[in-house]
Amino acid sequence: MNTPAATYATENSFDSYYAGEIEPALVALEALRKKRVRFMTGLAGLGAIGFGAIAILAQTGQSDGPIALAAFAVGFGGMLGAGLAYLGLTDRYKQVLTGGVCAYLGFEYTLRKFEFPLARFKPLLPSYTSVKLEDRIGGHVDGVDFELCEGKFSKKKAKWRALMLVYSFGKPFNGETMIVADTDWIGNALEQHRQNGERVRLEDPRFEDRFNVFSTDQIEARYLLTPRFMERIMELTERLNNRRGVALAFVDDRLLITIRIGSAARRFEIGNVFREVRDGKERARNLLAELELVTDVIDSLKLSATGHA
């Protein structure tokens, strides 16, 4: 069926779109899933045999010979192959489910290997040594262009995830204004050292208790951070249940937002693929609810292409 997603969005419900576009693709994937699961199980079993053989050889003092090397190759290759097969199957389902929900909303979805302005988020993110980006979603809502993606960050033994959102405007800002979490006196001192501009003092004690604001243009910062806008930011953090993990920046012609979601949290995931996907509609609806975050931000902060706040 080649009916455009926009037609479904205006003439039919999401259920109609799911039945016409997503469900048939899931049915077509089921045969592949069964074959791939058998393949993964076989490779994992082969890997277990290989590593089991290594354990036995170690107990008999033969862990340095060619047999042990061959057993390691079998074990490692089996487990690696099973992991890659699982990743490939998961990717196929994500393209169908996450990609299908994005198409319904008129958004673009890219799983990996995409361009994203990660460097612009440096003032809003803790320092990290490695990052992996996935699930880029972009589009246009209520006159505002946006893109978002999820990042998996790590530094030494610490790992965390964050959603990064970019909202673009036609009118650039005069300065750079950063809104970051208020932590403790050490964290705040370090934050002030790494941020451009000066600390902006505001009249809302609740906002000041939760955030620190730095700007290279004090006048513009106060213009942007009206009492109502500050209230909207606090409402957004409550809605996300993330009072200390949200940071924002007004840079060039963009509003940047980061949302920390923890190392174990997942966004835009499709669930277990080891069994038949019989709850596809529920999974799709969960994804649809998560993507409402994009419009929630636009609605909550009252963003538009003609005004900054």
Steps between C-alpha positions, in 0.01 A plus 500: 500500500650832392256743652698795646517516878359852492177364354462262791577777747219718366238248388542195721619407846836359596334159515421522130854601420638216712275244329590624153872570533669362810316173564562353152870577534509324839327196350760490224779517761365204698643235265840671510481526878448124542795419276721760665416383853590140407822629347584705811424206729728275298785751503461564873503125562815466292657779698407332828660176379819683408533677835403181681781320322743771612394447862557125473839549333602743771422244769721244323788741446454530124391863479800613291481256209347527154189316612433769761555768236251331269250467785535872575443585135185288496373648826575861413378469142175335607417763758600787270293360215198456728533857621525643149203294384295627794600859428405463135158358588437774756592762242249356252222523759599852599482609137148358477363614838691817587536596137131429437382714791729782388357476148149527643600826669676627189844466664822359352670211679862387469633221717875558470769680296353848488615857547412665832635821662638320807778756555242770570379303802838500675405779748190301603655155543736356762845428360527162329761289324278307260153536353278300267211672325189324371134562413506838328151643445436824318207699373296819506233578762301820539747706299807362678761268349635245745727200527579271788708195571605282791860488617670226704781666695779359712797621701714240676245280679214752487235454231188698425258583223353829388245622250618803305250724326566788260233755410593741220372853444535747216623775731838465674559588863740782583688307767532155654280412796543173692255357754654218704413318820583655836692231691735581789758773553779292346294401197374855454854640521623253238201584281570871519862436401410308184209715382531809282353822631398605847252366750153645450308575818125455471209594720332159520643321809353163395672520163828615657481207742481257209709666227803719439496735200808629320493740208723715283208745468332578832226712341402232248510229766246687711291562189497128423444382856171664574312385813265297282784336306676403822174352624469300180851358540421389854171346384689313228750355748212386722327337203821317414551407866854632464552810710881503488569332168369764259720775352436756226700739284416787265784502245508659153148437365435184702356385828686193628358271768662202670307251713700251706323162511746277686712208379224237513220712354390451140316725257354403164568130560282219361519237773574126486546346154561141616131425484230586251404866511133470588487830687617709206220753535581552870869543422417747224271698730774515764736640238236750394465618862879541530515706182241735644794635700592703192165673481482522882812716498363722225164533674644540851760760406275662238765490231434637155690597191418867552584535868764368737277439799 
